[in-house]
Amino acid sequence: MFLFSRLKTLFNRSALSEEIEDGLNCHIEMRIADSVAAGVNPDVARRDLGGNRLGRNRGCV
């Protein structure tokens, strides 16, 4: 039972971390889109707001 509880906790933390990262990436992608709309080169906007660690838009609403 203890092992199951530990695995459940580990999974929930992982899911929460993934959800937070997805949310942050979504907001960063929206900021990049705003910069591009204002005339900034997409590569420059991406570099200024997060560098290469960002993925492309992954379904941000």
Secondary structure, 3 states (H helix, E strand, C coil): CHHHHHHHHHHHHHHHHHHHHHHHHHHHHHHHHHHHHCCCCHHHHHHHHCHHHCCCCCCCC
